[in-house]
Amino acid sequence: MERRTDSAQIETLLSWCSAHNLQIDQRLQVVPDNTGLAVYSGAAFVNPSQTLIKIPKSAVLSVKSCSASQFIETSPYGLDAQLALSLALLIELERGRTSIWYGYLQSLPDGTVDLPLFWGIENDSGTGSSNDSDSPEALKWLEGTEIERLLFDAEGIPISDRIRRYFAEVVVPTMARLPPEVVPESSQPTLQQFFRAYSLVSSRAFLVDAYHGLSMVAIADAFNHSYDNHVHLETEYEVCPDCGSLQQCPHDQDPTDFSSPSKAAETEDDYEMVSNANISPHSEVFNTYGETLTNAQLIAQYGFSLDVNENDRITWQFDDLVKFLDGLPIPRRSSGNPVVPAPNAPFGLPWKILADSFDQNVFIDLDLIDPLHNVDVFCVTCEGKVSWQLWLLISSYFSARLIPADEMLSFLARLGEYHTLWENGNEDTAADGDLDTMILVVKAIAFAVVSLCQERKTRVGRGTTRRQLGDLVDHSQPRAKLVLLQVITELSILESSEALWSETDF
Ligand SMILES: C[S@@+](CC[C@H](N)C(=O)[O-])C[C@H]1O[C@@H](n2cnc3c(N)ncnc32)[C@H](O)[C@@H]1O
């Protein structure tokens, strides 16, 4: 769907930037592209570590800075923060030219960003949008995919229901309470307008610091995404959540603590976009919306996917995995008493200690788990490998049936070593000890991974082969096409993993 921003809108945006002290390095140009705006370099080469954009904190639109700040409850992150910022944005949009962000807001895409959570419900919002003809087909292929899971909150409630509920329970009453100097009394935004505000927040907002939280940041949001990015936004997150001060302030709990060095005033007042790679002349300058984002996450949150995305993975939730493992045959020793696993803690393991003790070889760094881009830890990667967390969960599940609880930690450490030797065909060099038990568990892990992949394959792609899906892509409308490509990727990951883990010679 094309939604090019025209040059008059860009000019108004740039005048607004100068009026609000937002500085853009002359080597960069904001230009129209098919999705709205994009940023390109000019004739000059740009080196890394250059500050290219300075955005005064006073220019960001957040719940704290908006015209109705005292009427909106803030939330630090997650869906609640997105909903609150959507309301703040909606109010500023309703204010039209009287909003101090008008020059910025007029440059944003006109319609609702095409996110799957709105598919099939656009017509319910009262505008009779016609984009929806493609939705039934797209929704059909969405079933069982990684995208589908992202359309629900942690309690399993559809995010679209949460948005509607927030509109009815918070947006409508808040709009009715606002004094006329904030929005005119005649202003009664529709659910469709709130959908648009939500879609803009979902696809453009940044978590800037502990004071402003999730915010709309002009120009920073004009960059498209790539994981080979050239620039990133730098902010000091740890500011006072009450007043935004980076230095000591009256809200500090310990007034005698003067340990934090005071920063220069200019660092305190600006957010900065800084280059982290060379930028060639006349090329598009990319930001990254998250280094670990999968295509499913990009589609759900931003409405687009990359042609190739090495972050793609298939994920499972902890409870579903345990239920699945419960249905598999438990490996048994030919002699010795079976062990009854500890019923409470998951398999009696100190998960945090185990997680911390994994070294550089691990697939996912725990530091990458952040509230906005939550990394799903139990997964198979696009190469078909399992994440260490999935390996650990499966191996401890089976080991708990074979090994007494107080020996589990050391057994799992030895099992990890043995599994690595075995993968490389060097299992003969393993020290003796409980070799038989380790072989049993390694076989059970391989069997479990193959079974998990096979089971997931029955739920993705409606039993259609990848070749047939490929033929369908060519004749599909944009939404169905986007989902079909995702289905093909997911099936291919599952097939690679199944092949990799079946290869093992038992
Ligand atoms: C933060 S905005 C980036 C600027 C954007 N072009 C605009 O002004 O609307 C995010 C939106 O840009 C588009 N976008 C960003 N990176 C993209 C990419 N690599 N491929 C396709 N669309 C992309 C998507 O429509 C996404 O929702």
The ligand as an SDF file (V2000), in Angstrom:
LIG
                    3D

 27 29  0  0  0  0  0  0  0  0999 V2000
    9.3490    4.3280   11.6690 C   0  0  0  0  0  0  0  0  0  0  0  0
    8.5580    4.2870   10.1200 S   0  0  0  0  0  0  0  0  0  0  0  0
    9.9300    4.5300    9.0600 C   0  0  0  0  0  0  0  0  0  0  0  0
    9.7290    5.6210    8.0910 C   0  0  0  0  0  0  0  0  0  0  0  0
    8.6440    5.2910    7.1250 C   0  0  0  0  0  0  0  0  0  0  0  0
    9.1290    5.0300    5.8170 N   0  0  0  0  0  0  0  0  0  0  0  0
    7.5290    6.3200    7.2200 C   0  0  0  0  0  0  0  0  0  0  0  0
    7.7590    7.5020    7.2110 O   0  0  0  0  0  0  0  0  0  0  0  0
    6.4010    5.8890    7.3840 O   0  0  0  0  0  0  0  0  0  0  0  0
    8.2150    2.5830   10.0140 C   0  0  0  0  0  0  0  0  0  0  0  0
    7.4790    2.1840    8.7620 C   0  0  0  0  0  0  0  0  0  0  0  0
    8.3380    2.2610    7.6400 O   0  0  0  0  0  0  0  0  0  0  0  0
    8.1740    1.1540    6.7790 C   0  0  0  0  0  0  0  0  0  0  0  0
    9.4560    0.4190    6.7260 N   0  0  0  0  0  0  0  0  0  0  0  0
   10.5030    0.5780    7.5440 C   0  0  0  0  0  0  0  0  0  0  0  0
   11.5350   -0.2060    7.1680 N   0  0  0  0  0  0  0  0  0  0  0  0
   11.1150   -0.8960    6.0960 C   0  0  0  0  0  0  0  0  0  0  0  0
   11.7180   -1.8910    5.2800 C   0  0  0  0  0  0  0  0  0  0  0  0
   12.9610   -2.3120    5.4850 N   0  0  0  0  0  0  0  0  0  0  0  0
   10.9880   -2.4040    4.2630 N   0  0  0  0  0  0  0  0  0  0  0  0
    9.7130   -1.9890    4.0450 C   0  0  0  0  0  0  0  0  0  0  0  0
    9.0870   -1.0470    4.7950 N   0  0  0  0  0  0  0  0  0  0  0  0
    9.7790   -0.5060    5.8090 C   0  0  0  0  0  0  0  0  0  0  0  0
    7.0310    0.3370    7.3560 C   0  0  0  0  0  0  0  0  0  0  0  0
    5.8570    0.7660    6.7230 O   0  0  0  0  0  0  0  0  0  0  0  0
    7.0140    0.7440    8.8070 C   0  0  0  0  0  0  0  0  0  0  0  0
    5.7440    0.6370    9.3980 O   0  0  0  0  0  0  0  0  0  0  0  0
  1  2  1  0
  2  3  1  0
  2 10  1  0
  3  4  1  0
  4  5  1  0
  5  6  1  0
  5  7  1  0
  7  8  2  0
  7  9  1  0
 10 11  1  0
 11 12  1  0
 11 26  1  0
 12 13  1  0
 13 14  1  0
 13 24  1  0
 14 15  1  0
 14 23  1  0
 15 16  2  0
 16 17  1  0
 17 18  1  0
 17 23  2  0
 18 19  1  0
 18 20  2  0
 20 21  1  0
 21 22  2  0
 22 23  1  0
 24 25  1  0
 24 26  1  0
 26 27  1  0
M  CHG  2   2   1   9  -1
M  END
$$$$
